[in-house]
Amino acid sequence: MDRIAVVTGASNGIGAEVAEELARRSWRVAVVGRNPERTKAVAGKIGGTPFICDFDRLDEVRGLAQELSTRFDHIDVLVNNAGGIVAKRSFSVDGHELTLQRNVLAGAVLTEELIPHLIAARGRVIHTSSMVSRLGRIDLDDLGFTTRRYGAGWWPYAAAKLGVILYARSLAQRTGLESYPVHPGYVRSGFGAESRSGRMILALSGWMQISAEAGAAPLVHLVDTPELGVANGTYFDGLTPDGPTHPGAADVDLIRAYWRKIASFVDLSVDQPHAP
Ligand SMILES: NC(=O)c1ccc[n+]([C@@H]2O[C@H](COP(=O)([O-])OP(=O)(O)OC[C@H]3O[C@@H](n4cnc5c(N)ncnc54)[C@H](OP(=O)(O)O)[C@@H]3O)[C@@H](O)[C@H]2O)c1
């Protein structure tokens, strides 16, 4: 049976490298991207299938889930990698702060819609978080940063990447599916290019960045290692399990409350089937 991986944010940077390496290892790869030309170019290069979707629109994310469900009878691994920083406070057509939607809500909608296909394959979900999550502050009454400092996008980004860990752990606890959040490293990619502060930070610290290929390595490891030998929900700092995280990331009440809050934002059922 084909091993099928769905990789989001696969049109560029880390995700494109993940898609390429998985194809090299004989995985069948669904290459999900927003930019049609880049997405098709990556898919063409690796013999994968392109899927175009703008995560800033939840109707497109639900459409993507439908397309994937029709195309594949099972999904072995979903890599929730699309995301990034949003420099100016802005909101999606769905009414959500854009950083939260791009990094957390869209991936959660996609994942929840694909749970039956993932369960069918005893599948795994990998979530690209960031070490910046350690600076994240979760306010369940203001996940969209309507009243808090936006900090050129860095505060909502840090909170969203902490949210990625909380969501990944909630998924593990609710469904029994293997679910691992990971920090890929400080990676040379398209990240931060749209933001002035991002470009400034890059100018000062670009020399510390690793290649996109090196940033993809931990994700590929998590996809392609049959037995990881760690507890479900473990956070990986690169290839290292149990990397340092925000104390809130281990708070079971916060994990549950965060899930309930984001589920209510995007009309998802809070109770999901459990893997056998
Ligand atoms: N670079 C780092 O140092 C670093 C560190 C920690 C975590 N991360 C995380 O790693 C992930 C990959 O980022 P990267 O560094 O590879 O940056 P990148 O080169 O900018 O790639 C970002 C990917 O996400 C996709 N994307 C962004 N917004 C989207 C949207 N609204 N709808 C659909 N797709 C969207 C992009 O699609 P298009 O190109 O088609 O628009 C692209 O494929 C992100 O979640 C990022 O937050 C990066």
The ligand as an ORCA input file, in Angstrom:
! r2SCAN-3c Opt
* xyz 0 1
  N      12.076     29.848      9.068
  C      12.204     29.711     10.386
  O      13.221     30.076     10.997
  C      11.091     29.078     11.167
  C      11.311     28.789     12.524
  C      10.295     28.181     13.257
  C       9.098     27.864     12.643
  N       8.896     28.185     11.327
  C       7.614     27.804     10.721
  O       7.899     26.921      9.637
  C       6.776     26.903      8.746
  C       7.280     27.004      7.318
  O       7.852     28.297      7.143
  P       9.145     28.559      6.263
  O      10.201     28.994      7.192
  O       9.409     27.438      5.338
  O       8.670     29.867      5.480
  P       8.244     30.116      3.963
  O       9.365     29.794      3.050
  O       7.682     31.494      3.958
  O       7.086     29.057      3.697
  C       5.803     29.246      4.252
  C       4.855     28.273      3.589
  O       3.550     28.460      4.163
  C       2.630     28.756      3.140
  N       1.630     29.727      3.567
  C       1.827     30.900      4.217
  N       0.656     31.534      4.377
  C      -0.295     30.740      3.816
  C      -1.685     30.845      3.629
  N      -2.365     31.925      4.027
  N      -2.336     29.832      3.014
  C      -1.678     28.741      2.581
  N      -0.354     28.580      2.705
  C       0.324     29.578      3.305
  C       3.452     29.367      2.001
  O       2.712     29.216      0.797
  P       2.995     30.140     -0.520
  O       4.487     30.236     -0.648
  O       2.388     29.296     -1.613
  O       2.332     31.440     -0.298
  C       4.721     28.531      2.086
  O       4.552     27.307      1.420
  C       5.881     28.044      9.201
  O       4.816     27.514      9.960
  C       6.790     28.889     10.086
  O       6.062     29.628     11.034
  C       9.866     28.761     10.570
*
